Amino acid sequence: MVPATFANFFVASTSAGAALVGLLFVAVSIAPEQTVLEGASLEKRALATSAFTALLNAFFILGCLIP
């Protein structure tokens, strides 16, 4: 069981994860032709997908840990 003193840490971490996911959406929307559209290289598409997945996983895991 997680001590109650860590509640603020988990809330702050979840908020930071949500902010980073939001910034990733902004980065993709500024130049979608370089990251997600058909003209983008496979490396950039894979990098954008892995970054989004990693940040989203951290967001949901930390959100679930909030007591």
LUMFI-800468 format. One line per 2 residues: number of its first residue (from 1); for each residue z negated, y negated, x of C-alpha. Coordinates in steps of 0.5 Angstrom, whole numbers, plus 2048, in hexadecimal, padded with zeros to 3 digits. Layout:
BEGIN
NUM = Z/Y/X  ...
END
This chain:
BEGIN
1 = 800/800/800  802/7F9/802
3 = 7FC/7F4/803  7FC/7EE/7FE
5 = 7FC/7EA/804  803/7EB/806
7 = 805/7E9/7FF  807/7E2/801
9 = 80B/7E5/807  80F/7EA/803
11 = 811/7E4/7FE  813/7DF/804
13 = 817/7E5/807  81A/7E6/800
15 = 81C/7DF/7FF  81F/7DF/806
17 = 823/7E5/805  826/7E2/7FF
19 = 827/7DB/802  82B/7DF/808
21 = 82F/7E3/802  831/7DC/7FF
23 = 833/7D9/806  838/7DF/807
25 = 83B/7DE/800  83C/7D7/802
27 = 83F/7D9/809  844/7DE/805
29 = 846/7D9/800  848/7D3/805
31 = 84D/7D8/809  84E/7DE/805
33 = 855/7DF/808  851/7E1/80F
35 = 84C/7E5/80C  84E/7E9/805
37 = 855/7E8/803  85A/7ED/805
39 = 85D/7E8/80B  856/7E9/80E
41 = 855/7EE/814  852/7F4/813
43 = 84C/7F2/818  84B/7EC/815
45 = 84A/7F0/80E  846/7F5/811
47 = 841/7F0/814  841/7EC/80D
49 = 83F/7F2/809  83A/7F5/80E
51 = 837/7EE/80E  836/7ED/807
53 = 834/7F5/806  82E/7F4/80B
55 = 82C/7ED/808  82C/7F0/801
57 = 828/7F6/803  823/7F2/807
59 = 822/7ED/800  821/7F3/7FC
61 = 81D/7F7/800  818/7F1/801
63 = 819/7EF/7FA  816/7F6/7F8
65 = 810/7F6/7FD  80D/7F0/7F9
67 = 807/7F2/7F6
END
